[in-house]
Amino acid sequence: MQIPDLIKSMHEDMAVWRRDIHANPELGFEEHRTAEFVAGKLAEFGCEVHRHVGRTGVIGVLQTGNGPCIGLRADMDALPIEEANDLPYRSRNPGRMHACGHDGHTAMLLGAARYLAATKNFDGTAVFIFQPAEEGLGGARAMIDDRLFNRFPCDSVFGMHNTPGLAIGKFAIRPGAMMAGGAFFDITVTGSGSHGARPEAGIDPVLAACHIVTALQAIVARNIGPAETAVVSATAVHAGEAYNVIPQSAVIRGTARTFGKDVMQQIERLLRRTAEGVAAGLGATAQVEFRALFAPLVNDPAEAAFMADAAAEIVGEEHVDRDRSIVMASEDFSFMLEERPGAYINIGNGDRTGNVPVHNPRYNFNDDALPIGACLYARIVEKKLPRLAPR
């Protein structure tokens, strides 16, 4: 594995940074402590620092010449999950946890910034993009709306995410569409409350909600063409507080994922039709709020090949999967890729027995991945912006 000695020597520091961030998780657009931590480190390394980009985002700029400008992005926010790990650095904030590895992504990009600031072995500008609110709150769009690429005119942009189940020292990427676009929905079912012993005196929204959840399964199975890829999942149902009261209303929440905007529009139309129709058939009403939050993530083919080449130089070609399967999860780095050519890669988080997936209360980022990820971020800059003559 070809990792510079300087990055190897930073491994312990990156682990300390990562664990500090892990112990102090913050939700989207609330990353005030994390943002100040990042800004402080960037300033310490000698980067030009810009705070409050897209509300709580941080930008570091390192310029060593007149070459192109390369953007490297990491996400900073945590999830509303109660951590179940018994770790010295477990979350100190109840109901909040770094269950997706954004603590690791942030530490890797800080490591790359420190290395590049020390070596300056590139000709151009590196822009370190620390994004808030990736987990469904629109952090990438907020940064773009705050004129991210006007103020920091990147020629290309690159991102990375850890993958449990993929061994340490391995990468996976694919050209073109790689991750699904995503939407969240809320269905409010309204009936007429009554005593639990006298259901005939009211209209039961719980019963209607249960039938709606079942009927939603037919949207993909019986309406979306088999050549398309789509998922509709009801993930929460909330109704009532008492054993002997039929409530006035029930709420269904869930998500839809697909790779085509036209298919997403079809899902929205069918979801509204299904919810309203089933509810009406049982005497209730249904109001649907459907929010398309993520665009499909589409890698530029040339930039995906470039990123895979950079990874292969570090870990060897045999450890880079250049045609990974599509991913039904979503990632709002997709909006940055709509604005600039670039690519997004998965880095192995370990394939040990008992390794849990992201968004699990027992998830923990594997610190062994830190120098590998930092090295890839740095290698992208050095490979894209080579010095043409010795300094």
C-alpha positions as a Markdown table, in Angstrom:
| # | Residue | x | y | z |
|---|---|---|---|---|
| 1 | Met | 0.0 | 0.0 | 0.0 |
| 2 | Gln | 1.6 | 3.3 | -1.2 |
| 3 | Ile | 0.9 | 5.8 | 1.6 |
| 4 | Pro | 3.4 | 8.6 | 2.3 |
| 5 | Asp | 5.2 | 8.4 | 5.6 |
| 6 | Leu | 3.9 | 11.9 | 6.5 |
| 7 | Ile | 0.3 | 10.7 | 6.3 |
| 8 | Lys | 1.2 | 7.5 | 8.2 |
| 9 | Ser | 2.6 | 9.6 | 11.0 |
| 10 | Met | -0.6 | 11.5 | 11.2 |
| 11 | His | -2.8 | 8.4 | 11.8 |
| 12 | Glu | -3.0 | 8.8 | 15.6 |
| 13 | Asp | -3.8 | 12.5 | 15.3 |
| 14 | Met | -6.6 | 11.8 | 12.8 |
| 15 | Ala | -8.0 | 9.1 | 15.1 |
| 16 | Val | -8.0 | 11.7 | 18.0 |
| 17 | Trp | -9.8 | 14.2 | 15.8 |
| 18 | Arg | -12.3 | 11.6 | 14.7 |
| 19 | Arg | -13.1 | 10.4 | 18.2 |
| 20 | Asp | -13.5 | 13.9 | 19.5 |
| 21 | Ile | -16.1 | 14.6 | 16.7 |
| 22 | His | -17.7 | 11.3 | 17.4 |
| 23 | Ala | -18.1 | 12.1 | 21.1 |
| 24 | Asn | -19.7 | 15.4 | 20.3 |
| 25 | Pro | -22.2 | 14.7 | 17.5 |
| 26 | Glu | -24.4 | 17.5 | 16.1 |
| 27 | Leu | -27.4 | 17.3 | 13.8 |
| 28 | Gly | -27.7 | 19.0 | 10.4 |
| 29 | Phe | -27.3 | 22.8 | 10.5 |
| 30 | Glu | -26.4 | 22.5 | 14.2 |
| 31 | Glu | -22.8 | 21.6 | 13.6 |
| 32 | His | -21.4 | 24.7 | 15.4 |
| 33 | Arg | -18.8 | 22.9 | 17.6 |
| 34 | Thr | -17.8 | 20.7 | 14.7 |
| 35 | Ala | -17.5 | 23.6 | 12.3 |
| 36 | Glu | -15.3 | 25.5 | 14.8 |
| 37 | Phe | -13.1 | 22.5 | 15.3 |
| 38 | Val | -12.6 | 22.1 | 11.6 |
| 39 | Ala | -12.0 | 25.8 | 11.0 |
| 40 | Gly | -9.5 | 25.9 | 13.8 |
| 41 | Lys | -7.5 | 22.9 | 12.4 |
| 42 | Leu | -7.6 | 24.4 | 8.9 |
| 43 | Ala | -6.2 | 27.7 | 10.2 |
| 44 | Glu | -3.6 | 25.8 | 12.1 |
| 45 | Phe | -2.5 | 24.1 | 8.9 |
| 46 | Gly | -2.2 | 27.4 | 7.1 |
| 47 | Cys | -5.3 | 27.3 | 5.0 |
| 48 | Glu | -7.5 | 30.3 | 4.2 |
| 49 | Val | -10.7 | 29.7 | 6.2 |
| 50 | His | -14.3 | 30.6 | 5.3 |
| 51 | Arg | -17.1 | 30.0 | 7.9 |
| 52 | His | -20.9 | 29.9 | 7.6 |
| 53 | Val | -21.0 | 28.8 | 4.0 |
| 54 | Gly | -24.5 | 27.2 | 3.7 |
| 55 | Arg | -25.2 | 28.2 | 7.3 |
| 56 | Thr | -22.8 | 25.9 | 9.2 |
| 57 | Gly | -20.4 | 24.8 | 6.4 |
| 58 | Val | -16.7 | 25.5 | 6.4 |
| 59 | Ile | -14.4 | 26.0 | 3.4 |
| 60 | Gly | -10.6 | 25.8 | 3.5 |
| 61 | Val | -8.6 | 27.1 | 0.6 |
| 62 | Leu | -4.9 | 26.2 | -0.1 |
| 63 | Gln | -3.3 | 27.8 | -3.2 |
| 64 | Thr | 0.2 | 27.0 | -4.4 |
| 65 | Gly | 0.1 | 28.1 | -8.0 |
| 66 | Asn | -2.0 | 29.2 | -11.0 |
| 67 | Gly | -3.3 | 25.8 | -12.0 |
| 68 | Pro | -6.9 | 24.6 | -11.8 |
| 69 | Cys | -9.1 | 24.4 | -8.7 |
| 70 | Ile | -10.1 | 21.0 | -7.2 |
| 71 | Gly | -12.8 | 20.6 | -4.6 |
| 72 | Leu | -12.7 | 17.9 | -2.0 |
| 73 | Arg | -15.8 | 17.4 | 0.1 |
| 74 | Ala | -16.6 | 15.7 | 3.5 |
| 75 | Asp | -19.9 | 15.8 | 5.4 |
| 76 | Met | -20.0 | 16.7 | 9.1 |
| 77 | Asp | -23.5 | 16.0 | 10.5 |
| 78 | Ala | -24.7 | 13.2 | 12.8 |
| 79 | Leu | -28.0 | 11.3 | 13.0 |
| 80 | Pro | -30.9 | 11.4 | 15.5 |
| 81 | Ile | -29.9 | 7.9 | 16.9 |
| 82 | Glu | -29.2 | 6.9 | 20.5 |
| 83 | Glu | -25.7 | 5.2 | 20.5 |
| 84 | Ala | -25.6 | 1.7 | 21.8 |
| 85 | Asn | -21.8 | 1.3 | 21.7 |
| 86 | Asp | -19.8 | 1.1 | 25.0 |
| 87 | Leu | -16.8 | 3.2 | 23.9 |
| 88 | Pro | -14.6 | 5.7 | 25.7 |
| 89 | Tyr | -15.6 | 8.2 | 23.0 |
| 90 | Arg | -19.3 | 7.3 | 22.8 |
| 91 | Ser | -21.7 | 10.1 | 22.1 |
| 92 | Arg | -22.1 | 12.6 | 24.9 |
| 93 | Asn | -25.2 | 14.1 | 23.3 |
| 94 | Pro | -28.4 | 12.0 | 24.1 |
| 95 | Gly | -30.3 | 10.9 | 21.0 |
| 96 | Arg | -27.5 | 12.0 | 18.6 |
| 97 | Met | -24.8 | 9.8 | 17.1 |
| 98 | His | -22.3 | 9.6 | 14.3 |
| 99 | Ala | -23.9 | 6.4 | 12.9 |
| 100 | Cys | -22.9 | 7.1 | 9.2 |
| 101 | Gly | -19.1 | 7.8 | 9.6 |
| 102 | His | -19.2 | 11.5 | 8.8 |
| 103 | Asp | -16.8 | 11.9 | 11.8 |
| 104 | Gly | -14.3 | 9.7 | 9.8 |
| 105 | His | -14.9 | 11.6 | 6.6 |
| 106 | Thr | -14.2 | 14.9 | 8.3 |
| 107 | Ala | -11.0 | 13.6 | 9.9 |
| 108 | Met | -9.8 | 12.1 | 6.6 |
| 109 | Leu | -10.2 | 15.4 | 4.8 |
| 110 | Leu | -8.5 | 17.3 | 7.6 |
| 111 | Gly | -5.6 | 14.9 | 7.3 |
| 112 | Ala | -5.4 | 15.5 | 3.6 |
| 113 | Ala | -5.5 | 19.3 | 4.2 |
| 114 | Arg | -2.7 | 19.0 | 6.7 |
| 115 | Tyr | -0.5 | 16.9 | 4.4 |
| 116 | Leu | -1.1 | 19.1 | 1.3 |
| 117 | Ala | -0.4 | 22.3 | 3.4 |
| 118 | Ala | 2.9 | 20.8 | 4.6 |
| 119 | Thr | 4.1 | 19.4 | 1.2 |
| 120 | Lys | 2.6 | 21.9 | -1.3 |
| 121 | Asn | 3.4 | 19.4 | -4.0 |
| 122 | Phe | 0.8 | 20.7 | -6.5 |
| 123 | Asp | 0.2 | 23.6 | -8.8 |
| 124 | Gly | -3.2 | 25.2 | -8.4 |
| 125 | Thr | -5.8 | 25.4 | -5.7 |
| 126 | Ala | -7.3 | 22.8 | -3.3 |
| 127 | Val | -10.7 | 23.7 | -1.8 |
| 128 | Phe | -11.7 | 21.6 | 1.2 |
| 129 | Ile | -15.5 | 21.6 | 1.5 |
| 130 | Phe | -16.8 | 20.6 | 4.9 |
| 131 | Gln | -20.6 | 20.2 | 4.3 |
| 132 | Pro | -23.3 | 20.4 | 6.9 |
| 133 | Ala | -26.7 | 18.6 | 6.9 |
| 134 | Glu | -26.2 | 15.8 | 4.5 |
| 135 | Glu | -28.7 | 13.6 | 6.1 |
| 136 | Gly | -31.8 | 14.7 | 4.3 |
| 137 | Leu | -31.8 | 18.4 | 5.3 |
| 138 | Gly | -30.3 | 19.8 | 2.1 |
| 139 | Gly | -26.8 | 20.9 | 3.2 |
| 140 | Ala | -25.2 | 20.6 | -0.3 |
| 141 | Arg | -28.0 | 22.7 | -1.8 |
| 142 | Ala | -27.6 | 25.2 | 1.0 |
| 143 | Met | -23.9 | 25.6 | 0.1 |
| 144 | Ile | -24.6 | 25.9 | -3.6 |
| 145 | Asp | -27.3 | 28.5 | -2.9 |
| 146 | Asp | -24.7 | 30.4 | -0.9 |
| 147 | Arg | -22.7 | 30.7 | -4.1 |
| 148 | Leu | -20.2 | 27.9 | -3.2 |
| 149 | Phe | -18.9 | 27.5 | -6.8 |
| 150 | Asn | -19.1 | 31.2 | -7.6 |
| 151 | Arg | -16.9 | 32.0 | -4.6 |
| 152 | Phe | -14.7 | 29.0 | -4.9 |
| 153 | Pro | -14.8 | 28.1 | -8.7 |
| 154 | Cys | -13.8 | 24.5 | -8.7 |
| 155 | Asp | -13.1 | 22.8 | -12.0 |
| 156 | Ser | -14.0 | 19.4 | -10.6 |
| 157 | Val | -15.2 | 18.1 | -7.2 |
| 158 | Phe | -14.7 | 14.7 | -5.4 |
| 159 | Gly | -16.3 | 13.0 | -2.5 |
| 160 | Met | -16.0 | 9.7 | -0.5 |
| 161 | His | -18.0 | 7.6 | 1.8 |
| 162 | Asn | -17.1 | 4.6 | 3.9 |
| 163 | Thr | -18.8 | 1.2 | 3.3 |
| 164 | Pro | -19.1 | -1.5 | 6.0 |
| 165 | Gly | -18.6 | -4.9 | 4.6 |
| 166 | Leu | -15.9 | -3.7 | 2.1 |
| 167 | Ala | -12.5 | -4.6 | 3.4 |
| 168 | Ile | -10.0 | -2.0 | 4.6 |
| 169 | Gly | -7.7 | -1.1 | 1.7 |
| 170 | Lys | -10.4 | -1.5 | -0.9 |
| 171 | Phe | -12.4 | 1.0 | -3.0 |
| 172 | Ala | -15.5 | 0.7 | -5.1 |
| 173 | Ile | -16.9 | 3.1 | -7.7 |
| 174 | Arg | -18.8 | 3.1 | -11.0 |
| 175 | Pro | -19.2 | 5.6 | -13.9 |
| 176 | Gly | -22.6 | 7.2 | -14.5 |
| 177 | Ala | -25.5 | 6.7 | -12.1 |
| 178 | Met | -24.3 | 5.2 | -8.8 |
| 179 | Met | -26.7 | 6.2 | -6.1 |
| 180 | Ala | -30.5 | 6.7 | -6.2 |
| 181 | Gly | -32.4 | 9.9 | -5.9 |
| 182 | Gly | -34.5 | 10.1 | -2.8 |
| 183 | Ala | -37.7 | 11.6 | -1.4 |
| 184 | Phe | -39.4 | 11.6 | 2.0 |
| 185 | Phe | -43.2 | 11.5 | 2.4 |
| 186 | Asp | -45.8 | 12.1 | 5.1 |
| 187 | Ile | -49.3 | 10.9 | 4.9 |
| 188 | Thr | -51.8 | 12.3 | 7.4 |
| 189 | Val | -54.9 | 10.1 | 7.7 |
| 190 | Thr | -57.9 | 11.8 | 9.3 |
| 191 | Gly | -60.9 | 9.9 | 10.6 |
| 192 | Ser | -63.2 | 10.5 | 13.5 |
| 193 | Gly | -62.2 | 9.6 | 17.1 |
| 194 | Ser | -64.3 | 7.4 | 19.3 |
| 195 | His | -64.2 | 5.1 | 22.2 |
| 196 | Gly | -62.2 | 1.9 | 21.5 |
| 197 | Ala | -65.2 | -0.2 | 22.6 |
| 198 | Arg | -67.4 | 1.6 | 20.0 |
| 199 | Pro | -65.6 | 1.7 | 16.7 |
| 200 | Glu | -68.9 | 2.0 | 14.8 |
| 201 | Ala | -69.3 | 5.5 | 16.3 |
| 202 | Gly | -66.2 | 6.8 | 14.5 |
| 203 | Ile | -63.9 | 6.3 | 11.5 |
| 204 | Asp | -60.7 | 4.5 | 12.4 |
| 205 | Pro | -57.6 | 6.2 | 11.0 |
| 206 | Val | -55.4 | 3.5 | 12.3 |
| 207 | Leu | -57.2 | 0.9 | 10.2 |
| 208 | Ala | -57.0 | 3.1 | 7.2 |
| 209 | Ala | -53.3 | 3.8 | 7.7 |
| 210 | Cys | -52.6 | 0.0 | 8.0 |
| 211 | His | -54.4 | -0.6 | 4.7 |
| 212 | Ile | -52.5 | 2.3 | 3.0 |
| 213 | Val | -49.1 | 0.9 | 4.1 |
| 214 | Thr | -50.0 | -2.5 | 2.6 |
| 215 | Ala | -51.3 | -0.9 | -0.6 |
| 216 | Leu | -48.1 | 1.2 | -1.0 |
| 217 | Gln | -46.3 | -2.1 | -1.7 |
| 218 | Ala | -48.1 | -2.3 | -5.0 |
| 219 | Ile | -46.7 | 0.9 | -6.4 |
| 220 | Val | -43.4 | -0.7 | -7.4 |
| 221 | Ala | -44.6 | -4.3 | -7.8 |
| 222 | Arg | -47.5 | -3.5 | -10.1 |
| 223 | Asn | -46.8 | -0.1 | -11.6 |
| 224 | Ile | -43.1 | 0.5 | -12.2 |
| 225 | Gly | -41.6 | -1.3 | -15.2 |
| 226 | Pro | -39.3 | -4.2 | -14.3 |
| 227 | Ala | -36.4 | -2.6 | -16.1 |
| 228 | Glu | -36.5 | 0.4 | -13.7 |
| 229 | Thr | -35.1 | 0.3 | -10.2 |
| 230 | Ala | -37.3 | 1.8 | -7.4 |
| 231 | Val | -38.1 | 1.4 | -3.7 |
| 232 | Val | -41.1 | 2.7 | -1.7 |
| 233 | Ser | -40.8 | 2.1 | 2.1 |
| 234 | Ala | -43.2 | 3.1 | 4.9 |
| 235 | Thr | -40.8 | 3.5 | 7.8 |
| 236 | Ala | -43.0 | 5.0 | 10.6 |
| 237 | Val | -46.6 | 5.0 | 11.7 |
| 238 | His | -47.8 | 7.2 | 14.6 |
| 239 | Ala | -51.3 | 7.2 | 16.0 |
| 240 | Gly | -53.0 | 7.5 | 19.3 |
| 241 | Glu | -51.9 | 7.5 | 22.9 |
| 242 | Ala | -54.4 | 5.3 | 24.9 |
| 243 | Tyr | -55.6 | 1.7 | 24.9 |
| 244 | Asn | -59.3 | 2.6 | 24.8 |
| 245 | Val | -59.4 | 5.5 | 22.4 |
| 246 | Ile | -59.6 | 5.4 | 18.6 |
| 247 | Pro | -57.6 | 8.5 | 17.6 |
| 248 | Gln | -58.7 | 11.3 | 15.3 |
| 249 | Ser | -55.7 | 10.9 | 13.0 |
| 250 | Ala | -52.6 | 8.8 | 12.1 |
| 251 | Val | -49.4 | 9.7 | 10.3 |
| 252 | Ile | -47.4 | 7.5 | 8.0 |
| 253 | Arg | -43.8 | 8.4 | 7.1 |
| 254 | Gly | -41.5 | 6.9 | 4.6 |
| 255 | Thr | -39.1 | 7.2 | 1.7 |
| 256 | Ala | -38.9 | 6.6 | -2.0 |
| 257 | Arg | -35.8 | 5.9 | -4.1 |
| 258 | Thr | -35.2 | 5.7 | -7.8 |
| 259 | Phe | -32.7 | 6.6 | -10.5 |
| 260 | Gly | -35.0 | 8.6 | -12.8 |
| 261 | Lys | -36.8 | 11.9 | -12.1 |
| 262 | Asp | -39.7 | 10.7 | -14.3 |
| 263 | Val | -40.0 | 7.6 | -12.2 |
| 264 | Met | -40.0 | 9.6 | -9.0 |
| 265 | Gln | -42.8 | 11.8 | -10.4 |
| 266 | Gln | -44.7 | 8.6 | -11.2 |
| 267 | Ile | -44.2 | 7.3 | -7.7 |
| 268 | Glu | -45.5 | 10.6 | -6.2 |
| 269 | Arg | -48.6 | 10.5 | -8.4 |
| 270 | Leu | -49.3 | 6.8 | -7.5 |
| 271 | Leu | -48.6 | 7.4 | -3.8 |
| 272 | Arg | -51.2 | 10.2 | -3.7 |
| 273 | Arg | -53.7 | 8.1 | -5.6 |
| 274 | Thr | -53.2 | 5.1 | -3.4 |
| 275 | Ala | -53.4 | 7.0 | -0.1 |
| 276 | Glu | -56.4 | 9.1 | -1.0 |
| 277 | Gly | -58.2 | 6.2 | -2.6 |
| 278 | Val | -57.7 | 3.7 | 0.2 |
| 279 | Ala | -58.6 | 6.3 | 2.9 |
| 280 | Ala | -61.8 | 7.3 | 1.0 |
| 281 | Gly | -62.8 | 3.7 | 0.7 |
| 282 | Leu | -62.8 | 3.4 | 4.5 |
| 283 | Gly | -64.5 | 6.7 | 5.1 |
| 284 | Ala | -61.3 | 8.7 | 6.0 |
| 285 | Thr | -59.3 | 11.3 | 4.2 |
| 286 | Ala | -55.5 | 11.4 | 3.4 |
| 287 | Gln | -53.3 | 14.4 | 2.9 |
| 288 | Val | -49.9 | 13.6 | 1.3 |
| 289 | Glu | -46.7 | 15.7 | 1.6 |
| 290 | Phe | -44.0 | 14.4 | -0.8 |
| 291 | Arg | -40.6 | 16.0 | -0.8 |
| 292 | Ala | -37.9 | 15.1 | -3.4 |
| 293 | Leu | -34.7 | 15.7 | -1.4 |
| 294 | Phe | -31.9 | 14.0 | -3.3 |
| 295 | Ala | -31.0 | 13.9 | -7.0 |
| 296 | Pro | -29.6 | 10.7 | -8.3 |
| 297 | Leu | -25.8 | 10.7 | -7.9 |
| 298 | Val | -24.2 | 10.5 | -11.3 |
| 299 | Asn | -20.4 | 10.2 | -11.7 |
| 300 | Asp | -18.7 | 11.8 | -14.6 |
| 301 | Pro | -17.2 | 8.8 | -16.5 |
| 302 | Ala | -13.8 | 10.4 | -17.1 |
| 303 | Glu | -13.6 | 11.7 | -13.5 |
| 304 | Ala | -14.7 | 8.3 | -12.1 |
| 305 | Ala | -11.9 | 6.6 | -14.1 |
| 306 | Phe | -9.4 | 9.2 | -12.8 |
| 307 | Met | -10.5 | 8.7 | -9.2 |
| 308 | Ala | -10.2 | 4.9 | -9.6 |
| 309 | Asp | -6.7 | 5.3 | -11.1 |
| 310 | Ala | -5.7 | 7.5 | -8.1 |
| 311 | Ala | -7.1 | 4.8 | -5.7 |
| 312 | Ala | -5.3 | 2.0 | -7.6 |
| 313 | Glu | -2.0 | 3.9 | -7.2 |
| 314 | Ile | -2.4 | 3.7 | -3.5 |
| 315 | Val | -3.9 | 0.2 | -2.9 |
| 316 | Gly | -3.3 | -1.7 | -6.2 |
| 317 | Glu | -5.6 | -2.2 | -9.1 |
| 318 | Glu | -6.8 | -5.5 | -7.7 |
| 319 | His | -8.3 | -3.7 | -4.7 |
| 320 | Val | -10.4 | -1.2 | -6.8 |
| 321 | Asp | -13.8 | -2.3 | -8.0 |
| 322 | Arg | -14.5 | 0.0 | -11.0 |
| 323 | Asp | -18.0 | -1.3 | -11.7 |
| 324 | Arg | -19.7 | -1.6 | -8.3 |
| 325 | Ser | -23.4 | -2.3 | -8.1 |
| 326 | Ile | -25.8 | 0.6 | -7.9 |
| 327 | Val | -26.8 | 1.8 | -4.4 |
| 328 | Met | -30.4 | 2.5 | -3.5 |
| 329 | Ala | -29.3 | 4.9 | -0.7 |
| 330 | Ser | -29.1 | 8.6 | -1.5 |
| 331 | Glu | -26.4 | 11.2 | -1.1 |
| 332 | Asp | -26.8 | 14.9 | -1.6 |
| 333 | Phe | -23.3 | 15.3 | -2.9 |
| 334 | Ser | -25.3 | 14.5 | -6.1 |
| 335 | Phe | -26.2 | 18.2 | -6.2 |
| 336 | Met | -22.6 | 19.2 | -6.3 |
| 337 | Leu | -22.0 | 16.8 | -9.2 |
| 338 | Glu | -24.9 | 18.4 | -11.1 |
| 339 | Glu | -22.9 | 21.7 | -10.8 |
| 340 | Arg | -19.4 | 20.4 | -11.5 |
| 341 | Pro | -17.9 | 17.3 | -13.1 |
| 342 | Gly | -16.5 | 14.9 | -10.5 |
| 343 | Ala | -16.9 | 11.6 | -8.9 |
| 344 | Tyr | -17.8 | 9.8 | -5.6 |
| 345 | Ile | -16.1 | 6.7 | -4.3 |
| 346 | Asn | -16.7 | 4.2 | -1.5 |
| 347 | Ile | -13.8 | 3.3 | 0.8 |
| 348 | Gly | -13.8 | 0.1 | 2.8 |
| 349 | Asn | -14.7 | 0.3 | 6.5 |
| 350 | Gly | -13.9 | -3.3 | 7.2 |
| 351 | Asp | -15.4 | -6.8 | 6.6 |
| 352 | Arg | -14.9 | -8.3 | 10.0 |
| 353 | Thr | -17.6 | -10.6 | 11.5 |
| 354 | Gly | -20.1 | -8.4 | 13.4 |
| 355 | Asn | -19.5 | -5.3 | 11.3 |
| 356 | Val | -22.8 | -3.4 | 11.3 |
| 357 | Pro | -24.2 | -1.2 | 8.5 |
| 358 | Val | -24.4 | 2.6 | 8.7 |
| 359 | His | -27.4 | 4.1 | 10.5 |
| 360 | Asn | -27.2 | 1.4 | 13.1 |
| 361 | Pro | -26.9 | 2.3 | 16.8 |
| 362 | Arg | -23.8 | 0.0 | 17.1 |
| 363 | Tyr | -22.0 | 1.4 | 14.0 |
| 364 | Asn | -18.4 | 2.8 | 14.5 |
| 365 | Phe | -16.1 | 4.2 | 11.9 |
| 366 | Asn | -12.9 | 2.1 | 11.5 |
| 367 | Asp | -9.9 | 4.3 | 12.2 |
| 368 | Asp | -7.7 | 2.0 | 10.0 |
| 369 | Ala | -9.4 | 3.6 | 7.0 |
| 370 | Leu | -8.2 | 7.2 | 8.0 |
| 371 | Pro | -4.8 | 7.3 | 6.4 |
| 372 | Ile | -6.0 | 5.5 | 3.3 |
| 373 | Gly | -8.9 | 8.0 | 2.7 |
| 374 | Ala | -6.6 | 11.0 | 3.5 |
| 375 | Cys | -4.1 | 9.7 | 1.1 |
| 376 | Leu | -6.7 | 9.4 | -1.7 |
| 377 | Tyr | -7.9 | 12.9 | -1.2 |
| 378 | Ala | -4.4 | 14.2 | -1.3 |
| 379 | Arg | -3.4 | 12.0 | -4.3 |
| 380 | Ile | -6.4 | 13.4 | -6.3 |
| 381 | Val | -5.0 | 16.9 | -5.9 |
| 382 | Glu | -1.4 | 16.0 | -6.6 |
| 383 | Lys | -2.4 | 13.9 | -9.7 |
| 384 | Lys | -4.8 | 16.5 | -11.0 |
| 385 | Leu | -2.5 | 19.5 | -10.4 |
| 386 | Pro | 1.0 | 18.1 | -11.0 |
| 387 | Arg | 4.0 | 20.4 | -10.6 |
| 388 | Leu | 5.6 | 20.6 | -14.1 |
| 389 | Ala | 9.1 | 21.5 | -12.7 |
| 390 | Pro | 10.9 | 21.0 | -9.4 |
| 391 | Arg | 10.3 | 23.7 | -6.8 |
